[in-house]
Amino acid sequence: LEPSASSKGGTDIVRYEATTGAKTVLVSAQNLTPPGASSSLTIDEFTLSADNQRMLVFTNSQRVWRSHTRGDYSVFDLKSAKLQKLGGDAKPSSLMFAKFSPDATRVGYVRENNIYVENLADGRVTRLTSDGAQYTINGTFDWVYEEELFCRDGWRWSPDGKYLAFMRMTEK
């Protein structure tokens, strides 16, 4: 991440070639400006898909226990330069631990103690669990696991992207 040369106050995502030092702007701050917004997203973290064609961008993070693990996620398509906010009708800063499916056509995430998968082609959000509540936690851990065992993210895609494995905890 570097201050943008073309967008005042914005941040570009830059790639450096380790052997030559050559610099390439991978995603400009202008491309990270949502439609109707006057400024680009303030990026907390980003992840490239396995095929390097899409980028998962984490913004507006909020602290949960010790770490900033709840926030907003968007996907930036590097070919089409399209920015897509994830979460459907989710409240602001309510998504956690978003990950691309192995083929990068979907993104899974935890929202309000339930697990969701969003199809990037049509924006369809599918809720996979429905029992998440104050004392039932899907896909993440409580403060004891984070504090003592350094566990935060409690779900994974299968290598073929057909299944999800997740931790369910009942606290009571």
Disulfide bonds with the S-S distance in Angstrom:
none
